[in-house]
């Protein structure tokens, strides 16, 4: 079974689609973490005093 899975993954189109999905998921996670950190949000007014 492991050899069949390895042969399936080594097909160029399957490899390309798999890597594309993995990179897309990583990009979504990074965008979520950036939004969650609040970097783009305005500062709280009392932090400046």
N, C-alpha and C positions, 0 to 999 in steps of 0.2 A: 504494500500500500504506500509506503514511503517513496518508493521509486516512481510510482505512478504520479504522486503529487509533485515530485521534483520535476518529472518530465512535463507535467502540465504547466508548472510555473515557469519553465524555461522557454515556453513558446513566446515569441516576441510581443504579440498583441496582448496576451494575458499579463506579461511582465509590465508592459507599458500602462495598462489600465490599473493594475494593482498599485504600482508606484504613484500614479496620479491620484488615486483615492487616498493613499497614505499621506501624501504631501498636502492634499486639500484638508484632510482632518487636522494635521499639524497646524496649518494656517488658521483654521477656525479656532483651534484651542488658543493660539497666540493672540488672535484678535479678541477673544473672550477675556483672556487674562489682562490685556491692555485696557479694555473697557472697564473691567472690574477694579483695576487699580485706581481709577479716577484721575489719571494724569491730565486728561483734557477738561476736567471740570473746574469751575471757578473756585478760588480759594475762599475759605470761610472767613468772614470779615474780622473776627476777633483774633485770628492768628497773626495779624499784622501789628498788634499792639504790644 
